[in-house]
Amino acid sequence: MADDRAEYVLEMLGIYKSFPGVQALDDVSLHVRPGKVHALMGENGAGKSTLMKCLFGIYREDGGEIILKGRLAKFHSAKDALEAGVSMIHQELSNVPERSVRENIWLGREPLHRFGPITFLNHGKMHRDTAALMKRLEMNIDPADRMGGLSISKQQACEIAKAVSYEASIVVMDEPSSSLTETETEHLFRIIRDLTARGVAVIYISHKMSEIFQIADDVSVMRDGKMLGTWPASELDEDKLIKLMVGRDNTQRFPTVDSEIGELRLEVRGLTSAESRSFKDVSFDLRRGEILGIGGLVGAQRTELVEAIFGLRKTSCGEILVNGKRAVIRSPRDAIRHGIGLITEDRRGSGIFPLLSVTENTAVASLGSYIRGGLLLEHRRIEAEARRFNEQLRTKTPSMWTQIQNLSGGNQQKVLVSRWLMTLPEILIMDEPTRGIDVGAKFEIYTIMAELARNGKSIIMVSSEMHELLGMSHRVMVLCAGRHTGTLEGPEASQENVMRLATQFE
């Protein structure tokens, strides 16, 4: 266990928090050392984010104490926490899209300029301070850029910069790398090392095991609202950590994919994007009962390719055949009519409708099948079918009318799978199907995929996780800079061969 005698910048002692019908935190204690990275681990629903929201003043704990730098702290709002030296990067982006980067960074604490009795915003100082911050953090972002015009990864970088700008003694990072590339994640780690060198404590929440062992000094593990304990990261390995998180051995990370491979279901021939720097002349086949993995590095155009197959992007040439017949797909509606479904890579941005219920999110792609008399929706039948598909996938939800935003990431993903199953597809495209969900929920998604393949569905899986790509695919097709550089199966499907094909630039 971590050294009890160490000096702590933060102690959360015996924290309790309950919501109607749920004990979210049950006597949880956390001790964080200054100048260290403290990883907080656990499955979705373990209580990690709830504990951090108590620290940040978003929730009021029902019991327990928060000791900050040796003094009892009571935070009634996030403003109180920020003023006390605690900042937080939230899992969900919380920026103002139509405002500039500099306005987002200094929102609520804008520098002012007085001219007699009149007070103005000091835009010049705001711009200079933002530019200096970006230079310090080595971020190539113009302070004047509109936030909504930036890529998701740059928006995430701005959230990181904003948290650092508070000069806090504790920075909480909740899934900070979920939208970052590998290079950007390395840059984040350099920022973290700079912060800890200055004595700042970083509480780091991530489902990416490799990150934890790269960056963490201490690791605390939560399960079912309780704290199991804290260990030096050097005393743990991936298997031990997973066993602590899920309460079982990780001897089988992937289910057996033993489906029977059948006839050709999808044929893609010479497909080329209408965009000049995207995919070109891509051909491949997909068979009944098969899981075809698509691998490649960032910029390989994997997402662009599958979105084109689904009718979200225009192509300049090539053809798609479904069950041996040419399919003209100019829109998602055409794709659905040909029995194709797509689960997008950005669950929050382009997958779920956060304020709609589980039922509504499940049924939204197939409402046309439930219209009576050309006018009226068959609401009872819709709810019954949505419930049936979610029960098949073992979706955990208080009710079918719970807003989907209140479900864990893994259960949100199950709802999206249910959505497309409700359209009765033969081909299901899953782009990064386990991004941002914990190891236990990942296994459940993998099990669902294996069951779908056994039932004769054909699956295309885009994945950036090498173990997932190799562990779940019958064959792995690799793209590099928009070109199909090879397809691997059997013993050939190794990490080395995938990387060789993924870096086969012209």
N, C-alpha and C positions, 0 to 999 in steps of 0.2 A: 504494500500500500504506500501511497505518497507520504512523505515525511510530515508528521503532525506538527513538528516544531518549526516548520518553515514559516516565514513571515508572509501573511496573506494580505493582498490588496482588497480582496472581497471574500466575505463569508456569508453564505445564505444558510440559515440554521432552522431546521424543522419546518420547512415551508409546506403549508397546506393550501389547496385551492380546489373548490368543487364547482361544478355547473349542474343544472337540473338533471338528476339521474346519473351523474358521472363524477367520480372522484379523480380529478385530473392530476393532482399532486398529493402524495401521501407521505408526510414527514421527510421531505427531501432536503438534504444538506449538500452544499457545494463549497469548496475552498479553492480559491484561485490565487496563484503566486504572481507578483509583479514581474514584468519582463519575460513572461513565458506564454507559450501557446497552449491553451487548455482545450482539448477536443471534447465536445459533448456529443455522445453517441447514443443511438437507440432507434428502434423502428418508428415508422409513422404512428403517432398516437401514444408514444411512450411518455410524453410530457415535456420534451426539450423546449419547444417553442413557447409553451405555457410558462415554464420556469423563467425563460428569458423575458417574456412580456411582463412578468411580475417584477423582475429586476428593472426593466425599462419604464415602469410606471403605467403601462397600458392596462394591466390588470392589477387589482388590489388583492394581495394574498389574504386568505382567511385566517391564517395563523403562521407563527414563525417570525424570524427577524432577519434583516439584511444589515450587515456590518460592512461599511465602506471605509477603508483606510483607518480602521479601528474605532469608527464612530457609528452609532445607530443611524440608519437612513430610512426615511419614510418618503416615498415618491408617490405623489398624487397624479402625476402626469408625466409624459415623455419630456416635457420642458424641464421639470424638476430633475429628472435623471441626467439630461444633457448639461444642465448647470452644475451638477455634482461631479461631472467628469465621466459619464457613461454614454457612449454613442452606440448605434446599432444599424447594421446593414440588414434590411429585411429580405426575406426570401422572395417576396413579390415586389416588383419595381413600384416605387411610390413617387415618381416624378410628375412634373406638370408638362405634358408633351408640347404645348404651344408656347412655352416660355424658353428663353435661352439657357444655355448651360450655366452661365454665371448667375442668373436669377434663381435657378434650381439649387445651386450650391449654397447660396446665402439666403434662401427663403426663410422669412421670419426673423432674420437678424441682419438685414440689409444695412450697409454703411450709409449714414445720413450726412447731409451738408446743410448748414444753416446759413440763410441769407436774411439777416434781421430777424423778424418774427416768423419768417416762413422757413419750413423745413423741406428739403428736396432729397430724393434718392441720389447718392453719389455714384453714378454709373461708372465714372472713370476709375474710382478706387475699387469698385466691385470687379471691373474687368482686370485691373492690374493684379489684384489679390488672387483672382481665379487663375490668371496666366502663371503667376508665381507658384501656385499650388500644383498646377499641371506640370510645370517644369520640374519641381521638386520630386514629383511622383513619376516623372518620365512618361507622361501620357500625352500623346499627340492629338489633343482635342482643342478646337478653337472655342474660347469662352463665349463667343457671339453666336455659335451654331444653335439652331433650334433643336431642343432635346428630342422631339418627336421625329426629327429627320435623321437621327443617328441610328446605327445598327444596335441590336439588342445588347451585344457585348460591350459597345461603347457606352450605352446607357448604364449598364451594370458597373462599368469603370467609373462613371460619374458618381454613382451611389457610394462606391468605395472612397472616392476623393472627398465627397461630402462628409462621410463619417470621420475621415482623418482630419478634416478641417476644424473639427471641434477641439482638437488638441486634448482629447480625452485620455484618462488614465486607464480606462477599460473600453475596448472596442469589441462588440459582439458581431460576429459574422455568420449569418444564417444562410447556408448554401450560396456563398458568394461567387463560386465558380460555375454555377449551373448553366450560365449562358456564355461562358468564356471558352476560347480555344485553348489548346495545350500551351501555346506560346504566351497567351494572355494570362493563363493560370500561373506560369512561371514568373511572370511580371508581378502578379498579385503576391506570390511568395516572397519576392524581393521586398515589396512594400511591407509585408508582415515582419520580415527580419529586421527592416529598418525601424519599425515601430517597437519591437521588443528590445532592440539595442538601446532605445531611448527610455526603456523601463515600462513601456505600455504593456498591459496584459491583454491578450487576444483570446476570446472565447470563440471557438471555431466549430460550427455544425456542418457536417457534410455526410453524404451517403457514399462518397467515393473513398474506398478504403486506402487506395494508393496515396491519396493526399494526406491522410491522417499520419501515415508512417513517414512521410516526407517532412511534415511541418510541425507535428505536435510534440510537446514535452510531456504533458500529462494527459490522460484519457479518463473521463468519467462516463459510466454507462448507466442508462436508465432503461427500465422495462416496466410497463403497465403502471406508470405514475410513481414508481419508487426508484430510489437511487441504489444501484447495486454496489457501487464503490468507485474508487479512483486508483489508477495504476500509472506508473511511469510508462511512457509509450515503448521504451526499450524492453519492457518485460512482456509485451504482447506481440502476437503475430495475427495475421488475418483470420485464421481458423479460430483462435482463442476469442478474438473480438466478436466474431459472428456468433459463436456459441453463447457468449454472454448476452448479446443483443436479443437473440431469438429463442434461447433456452434449449437449443438442440445442437447436435454435431452438424458440421458442414461437409460431411463425407460425400454427399451427392448434391452438387450445386445446381445441376440441371436434370430435369426428368428425362426419361428415355423417350426419344422421338422414334417410335417404331411403326410409323404409318406405312401403308402400302402405296408405293409410287405407281401412278396410273398413266392414263393417256395425256397428250399435250392439252393444256388448258389455255395457255397464253403464249403467243409468239410475237416478239418485237423484232422488226427488221429495219436496219439502217436508220433508226430514229435520230433526228438532228434537231436541235433547238433553233428557234427563230432568233434567239439572242446570240450575238457573234462569239462571245467568250464562254459559252456554256457547253453542254454535251454535244458530241458529234458522232454520227454513224455507229450508234450503239445497237447491238443485236443480242438477243438471248431468248431462251425458252423457259417456261414454267409448267410443271406437270401436276396432275391431280395428286393431292396428299403430300406435296413437297413443300418444304420451307427453304426458300432460296435467300441466302444472306447477301447483302450488298455492302462491301467494305471499301475503304479508301480514306485518305487524309482529308483534313479541312480544305474545302475548295475543289474536291473531286467531282462535284455536281451530282451527288447521289440524290439529294432532296429534289433538285431541279428535274432530274429524270423521272422520278416516281410521280411528281406533281404533273408532269406533262402527260404521263400515262393516264392520270386521273382527270385530265382536261383542264387543269389549273394554269398551264403554260402552253404557249403556242409552239408548234413545231414547223420547220420549213420543208422537211421531207422525211420519208420513211413510212412504215405502216405497222399497224397493230392488228393481230388476228386473235379472236377469242373463239375457242372451240372450232378452229379451222376456218372461220369466216372473218372476212375483213370487217373491222369495227371502226367506224368514224366517230372519234371522241373529241368534241370541241368544247365540252363543258362537263362539270361534275355530274350533271343530270344525265348526260350521255353515258358516262362511266357507270353510274348506278344502274342504268337500264341494261348495260352489258354485264351486270353482276360483279362490279368492282367496287370495293370500299377502301377508304384511306383514313388511317389514324395519323394525324400530323405530328411533327416533332415537337412543336410548341404547344403543350397541353393547355396552358393558361391563355396564350395569345390567340390561338386559332383553333382550339379544340372545344373546351367547355364554354357554356354560357353561365358565368358564375352565379348570377342572381336567379336563374331558373332552377326548377326542381330536378330531381333525379329522373322522374317520369318524363318531363319535358325535354331534358337533354338526351334521353334515350330515344325518344320518338321523333326528334326534329328532322331526321333525314328520310323518314318514311311516312310522313303525314299524308302524302298523296294516295297511299294505299288504304287510308281509313276515312275516306270521304263518302258520305251516304247521300245519294240523290244529287250528287254534283255540288252540294252546298254545305252540308253539316258534317262536322267531325264526329266520329264515333268515340267519344271520350272514354267510356267504360272499357271498350275493346282496346283502346290505346293503352290505358293504364294496366289492364290485365296482361297484355303482351309485353309491355315494358317490365312489369314485375317478373314475368316468366323468364325473360332473358337474364335479368339481373340475379334472380335466384339460381339460375343455372351456373352463373359465374361466381356465386357466393359473394356478391357485393354486400358489404357491411354498411348499412345506413339506418338511422332511426326510423325513417319512413320513406316511402316513395315520393313524398312531397317536400322532403328536406332540400334546401338549396345545396346544389352540388359543391359550392365553395366551402361548405362546412365538412366535407368528407376528406379523408386522407388522400395523398397523391395516388397511392395504389388503388384505392376504391374509385377515385375519379377516372383512372385509366380503365378500370373494369366497366364503368358506365359507357365510356367511349367505345369499347369493344362491343358492348351490348347494342349500342346505337347502330353499328354497322351490321351486326348479326341480324338485327330487326329488318334490314333491307334485303335479307336473304341472298348475300353475295356468294359467289363461288371463288372469288379471288379477293384476298384481304391484304392490303399494303399497310405495314406497320413501320413508321419512321421513328426510330429511337423509342421503342415501346416501353423501356424501363427507366427513361431519364427522370431523375429526381425522386425515385421511390426507393424504399429501403430493401434490404436483402430478403426479408421474409416475403414482402409483396412482390419482389422480382420473381421468386420461385413460383408464386401463384400465377403470375402472368405467363411464365414459361409453361406451366402445367396446362393453362388454358390453350396456349398455342399448340402444344402437343396433342391435346384432345381434338382441337379443330382439324389438325392435319389427319388424325386417325379417322375423323368423320368425312374425309374427302375434300376438305377445303384446301386451297392452294394459297400459300403465304409468301409475300416478299417482305423481308425484314432488313431495314437499313439500321446499322448499328456502328457506333464509334468505339464500343467496348469489345476488345479482341476476344476475351473469354466467352462473351455472349455470342459473338459472331461464329466462333468455332464450336461452341457447345450446343447451339440450337439449330444449326443449318445442315441440310443434306449436302448442299453445294454452296460455295462462296464465290460470288462474282465480284471482281475488283475493278474499280474505276480510278483513273489518274488523270487529273486535269480535263475531265469530260470525256476521256476515251476509255473504252472497255479493253483492259490490258490482259485479262485472262480469267478463267473460271477454274476453281479448285474443288476437288472432292476426294473423299477417302483419306489415305495417308498423306496426300499432297497438300491437304488443307491444314497447314501449319502457320504459326505466327510469322516465321521467317519468310515463307513463300508469299503470304499476304502482303507483308511489308515490301518485299522485292517488287511485286506487281504494283503496289500503291505508290512506289517512287520511280516508276518506269517512265520518266518524262521524255518527251521527244528531244 
